[in-house]
Amino acid sequence: MRRGIGFALGAAVLFGVSAPLAKGLLGNAPPQLLAGLLYLGSGIGLGIAWLVRRRRGGGAGEARLSRRDLPWLAGAIAFGGAIAPLLLMLGLMRTPASSASLLLNLEGVLTALLAWTLFREHVDRRIGVGMAAIIAGGVLLSWQGRVAWGGLIGPALIAAACLAWAIDNNLTQRISASDPLQITLLKGLIAGSVNTALSLSLGARLPAAATLAGALLLGLLAYGVSLVLYVRALRALGTARTGAYFSLAPFVGAVVGLVVWHERVTAPLVVAAGLMALGLWLHLSERHAHQHQHEALEHEHRHVHDEHHQHPHEPGDAAGEPHTHRHRHAPLVHVHPHFPDIHHRHGHSDAGR
């Protein structure tokens, strides 16, 4: 569980760092083209890493995407890589920056709401309060002293983009047992191609070589490695908790902005730090344990032979640990601390809260 938290925080740090660094590239490339190049940098860089790993015979500890994963992956790419960026660009054209930055905090809220209501992920009061504190801190960081809506169409489009990303997050959790590197490189290549093609079709031109290389490298770290960590966190923590930790990214960006762009420390930044620290403490100190039942389950993912993985091996199954092979979980009833990971998607009674 602690490794899952580390993955989520690592993803937030890498993505948060990208905002102030991308600010230095925006003068040489329009926003949608830059977004496309960042995605492409992720896809190309991770694609090279995947080919090198495959050539060396590595990656045996991760399960490859299967046919049953493809509908979830296609949905995640469609909502998160194509629909959401397009809706965001259309919304930004009609919405002042003061309100657009506030509205983008809806992604964390909607991600948690979908996980809780539609995908039946358990979220108790402690996690809900912690999530609210983290998101409130993000809202404070986005506050520019005033809100100018510029009509309803623009804000509605941005809210719809946040909903599309929230759907993407929840769909990606459904395939998080599979190889995160493979998932992320496919999302990067397809989303990057879509955004870059849309921007070029609207008249944008590719930037100079230095800016292009910088965007691709930044994308590899902030959209590639970050998303690999995010998928690993989804596997271990579930969608709502991973989304809450990832909502710390704006604070990381604000702190980096203090160093890189010599921005001043403001009262909203200090209050936001307090709110996010409170939310982080509520999550880190969560102790969720109750008697729960595991139904029979058959799947494939990276694992070790812990109390949840007491199964025989067939001839040809990978040796050593961690490893991956298709395995079956027998029904089991026990008590231990847990998060809503890929093995703990059970319902809760009042006694189990």
PyMOL commands that set and color helices and strands:
alter all, ss='L'
color gray80, all
select helices_A, chain A and resi 2-23+26-28+31-55+67-92+97-103+106-117+125-142+153-173+180-201+209-237+239-246+249-260+267-284+350-352
alter helices_A, ss='H'
color red, helices_A
select strands_A, chain A and resi 289-294+297-303+323-329+332-337
alter strands_A, ss='S'
color yellow, strands_A
deselect
rebuild
show_as cartoon
